[in-house]
Amino acid sequence: MKALTLLTLLSLLYSISLLAEEKNEKLEAYISDIKKKQYNYDYQKNESDSSKLRDSWIAPLNLNYSYSVSEPYNNEQKSENAAIKMDQTIFQSGGIYYGIKYAEFSKKYADYSVDIAKRKLVKEAVSLLMQIKQMSLKVQRQELQIQNSEINLKLKKEQYLSGQLDSGFLDNAVIERNIVIQALYDIETNRERLVSKFQAISDISYKTAEIPYLPMLNEEEFLKNNIVLKMSQSEIEKNRYNKDVTTTKYLPRLSVLAGYNWDKTENQQFGNTGASFSGDTDYYNYGIRASMPLDINTFVDIESSRIEYLKSQINIKDKERELKALFEQVMQNIKNFDKKKTLSIENRDIYSKLLDDTQRLFDAGYKTQYDVDLLTNSVKISEIDLKVFEIDKQLELLTLYEMYKNEI
């Protein structure tokens, strides 16, 4: 029974991880393939740089070959030489191990840097799409406002012509109509600007693309899966091993020396006696070397790397504090949008009740079609406001999802 319960729990945790990873992949689908390729090349470069850094302790084999011809005594002499030499450190007071670990965490740090840059672009793309959808809703809302202003203008015309109002009220109705129409033009212009920016970084058509739904996060999840904090943690480890690498630079090391040499000479002559000889020889050599540098800046260099390590430990605490404040601010903003949604729901319910009553009075001949149309549009405007505020909430959550990435 306990085994079954444990299996069920593990399955649930795995499912949650898959959903979180799927959400990450869905968000990254909003940036263009070209942008994805650019970031993939950044990851590949990080891998190459890390490999080079990891293997930097392996010394190269030095291959040399020379061929020369000379005529010091009117006799052509030839000489060839080839050599292979190795000078490999095999012990560095732990420096080799620390260097490998430093390379590992340098790659992690660099990868998180790319992650952050990519997530910023993802956030920009999704934010632009959300704003475009929001602007489209605002266009619909403004068109309803224009309809209401035109109804109001017709009412004022009829009242003016019947002598119930003076021309000042009619002029105000015309001005109000012009204002809401100009506001519509401004909204459409802003939407086109957003569309242009979105198309520059995404392959998706804004007309058919659906905006993602981002579920609420709690503070623990946000901090646990925060790539900014993970990058800061990798920086701590990177600086820690860099401190150790710096220290071991000034400690004893042991190296293995080995070499092979080959020499060939033709018509080698000494003096002008005319005697010469030819031949070739080959030999090898090997040995060990112990060394330790004595540098006046040793302690300064070590202290500098130690301070950098201590600073990174402070930085992550400061960063976590900033992120907690950001999370609280986003949650507060979301609460405010929830309040606005509640108010819009109340307005919609009020207008819906008035519309029902007005429709009955219209059927009885006590109200005009204008009254029905005005309230119908008011109900629709309240429903649009609900959708606009919901997108505002999603835009706030997107601020958190920019830094949230669940890694399986």
PyMOL commands that set and color helices and strands:
alter all, ss='L'
color gray80, all
select helices_A, chain A and resi 2-28+33-54+95-161+167-201+219-224+227-248+298-363+369-401
alter helices_A, ss='H'
color red, helices_A
select strands_A, chain A and resi 62-70+77-91+253-269+276-291
alter strands_A, ss='S'
color yellow, strands_A
deselect
rebuild
show_as cartoon
